[in-house]
């Protein structure tokens, strides 16, 4: 009998029940992700995920939403309001769960989405920024914090059948 190690991806965390966040996984993380029984991956980086991860998604019959694909977008450009609204719509649809939201390192784009979601949950800004900084580490981007602070939650369409945690 062999024991299999379950290794979470970089910057993995639980946002809410059946809603997770992380950076792009590698092959060592696939058994861990498999245990989550994911239905949906929301990919926020402008570039495609690596081919091995795409193959894993396909093999597991997971639906991939690649948001924020803009030809002029650089990896360091802040996320757009349009992408936050698209991601929020997916996140607020329980039939998409279990779901993981991710970008390359799970820091900035993912952190901005989670920060806007926390604002929708009526968290105070201090708590939102503390969570953002925990994942961003020394690479905090003030523009992302400013985006979260100024984000208008009234733009988010909350469905009637929204998740219980909202």
C-alpha positions in Angstrom: 0.0 0.0 0.0 1.4 3.4 -1.0 0.7 6.6 0.7 0.0 9.6 -1.5 1.0 13.0 -0.3 -1.5 15.8 -0.9 0.3 19.1 -1.7 -1.8 22.2 -2.1 -0.9 24.7 -4.8 1.0 27.9 -4.0 -1.1 30.4 -2.1 -4.0 27.9 -1.7 -6.8 29.0 0.6 -10.4 28.5 1.3 -12.5 31.6 0.6 -15.8 30.0 1.7 -17.2 26.5 1.7 -16.4 24.9 -1.8 -14.8 28.1 -2.9 -11.0 28.2 -3.1 -8.1 30.3 -4.3 -4.5 29.6 -5.4 -1.7 30.1 -7.8 -1.3 27.9 -10.9 -0.8 24.3 -9.8 1.8 21.9 -11.0 1.6 18.1 -11.3 2.4 17.6 -7.6 -0.8 19.5 -6.7 -3.1 17.5 -9.0 -4.0 14.8 -6.4 -4.9 17.5 -3.9 -7.1 19.3 -6.4 -8.7 16.1 -7.4 -9.8 15.6 -3.8 -11.7 18.9 -3.9 -14.0 17.6 -6.7 -13.8 20.9 -8.6 -16.5 21.8 -11.2 -15.1 25.2 -12.1 -11.7 26.9 -12.5 -11.7 30.7 -12.9 -8.4 31.6 -14.5 -7.5 35.3 -14.2 -4.1 35.6 -15.8 -3.9 37.0 -19.4 -1.9 34.1 -20.6 -3.2 30.5 -20.9 -2.6 28.1 -18.0 0.2 25.6 -18.7 -0.6 22.6 -20.9 -0.3 20.0 -18.1 -2.9 21.9 -16.0 -5.2 22.2 -19.1 -4.9 18.5 -19.6 -5.7 17.9 -15.9 -8.8 20.2 -16.2 -9.9 18.3 -19.3 -9.3 14.8 -17.7 -11.3 15.9 -14.6 -14.2 17.3 -16.6 -13.7 20.7 -15.0 -15.1 23.8 -16.7 -12.4 26.5 -17.3 -13.4 30.2 -17.5 -10.4 32.3 -18.7 -11.2 35.9 -17.9 -9.4 39.0 -18.6 -7.8 38.1 -21.9 -6.7 41.4 -23.4 -4.0 41.5 -26.1 -2.5 44.7 -24.6 -2.5 43.4 -21.0 0.8 42.9 -19.3 1.2 40.5 -16.3 1.6 43.5 -14.0 -1.4 45.5 -15.2 -4.2 45.8 -12.6 -7.3 43.7 -13.1 -10.3 45.5 -14.8 -13.7 46.2 -13.3 -15.2 44.1 -16.2 -13.2 41.1 -15.1 -14.2 41.5 -11.5 -17.8 41.7 -12.5 -17.5 38.6 -14.7 -15.7 36.6 -11.9 -18.3 37.8 -9.4 -21.1 36.5 -11.5 -19.5 33.1 -11.7 -18.6 33.0 -8.0 -22.2 34.0 -7.0 -23.6 31.0 -9.0 -23.7 28.0 -6.6 -24.1 25.5 -9.5 -20.5 26.3 -10.4 -19.2 24.9 -7.0 -16.8 23.5 -6.0 -14.8 26.3 -7.6 -11.2 27.6 -7.5 -10.2 31.1 -8.5 -6.6 31.4 -9.6 -3.9 33.3 -11.4 -0.2 32.6 -11.9 0.9 33.1 -8.3 -2.5 33.5 -6.6 -1.5 37.0 -5.3 -2.7 40.0 -7.1 -5.5 39.3 -9.6 -6.9 36.5 -7.3 -6.4 38.8 -4.3 -8.2 41.6 -5.9 -11.2 39.4 -6.8 -11.3 38.0 -3.3 -11.0 41.6 -1.9 -14.0 42.8 -3.9 -15.9 39.7 -2.9 -15.1 40.5 0.8 -16.4 44.0 0.2 -19.6 42.5 -1.1 -19.8 40.5 2.1 -19.5 43.8 4.0 -16.1 43.0 5.6 -14.3 46.1 6.8 -11.4 47.4 4.7 -8.8 46.7 7.4 -9.7 43.0 7.3 -9.9 42.9 3.5 -6.4 44.4 3.2 -5.0 42.1 5.9 -6.2 39.1 3.9 -4.9 40.6 0.6 -1.5 41.3 2.2 -1.3 37.8 3.7 -1.2 36.3 0.2 0.7 39.1 -1.5 3.5 39.0 1.0 6.1 41.7 0.4 4.8 42.2 -3.2 1.7 44.2 -2.1 0.4 46.5 -4.9 -1.2 49.7 -3.7 -3.1 50.0 -6.9 -4.9 46.8 -6.2 -5.8 47.9 -2.7 -7.1 51.2 -4.1 -9.1 49.3 -6.7 -10.7 47.2 -3.9 -11.4 50.3 -1.8 -13.1 52.2 -4.7 -14.9 49.1 -6.1 -18.7 49.8 -6.3 -20.4 46.7 -5.1 -23.7 48.0 -6.5 -22.5 47.0 -9.9 -22.5 43.3 -8.9 -25.7 41.5 -9.9 -26.5 39.2 -7.0 -28.7 36.3 -8.1 -31.7 35.2 -6.2 -30.1 31.8 -5.6 -26.8 33.3 -4.3 -24.5 31.2 -2.0 -25.6 31.1 1.7 -22.5 32.9 2.8 -23.5 36.2 1.1 
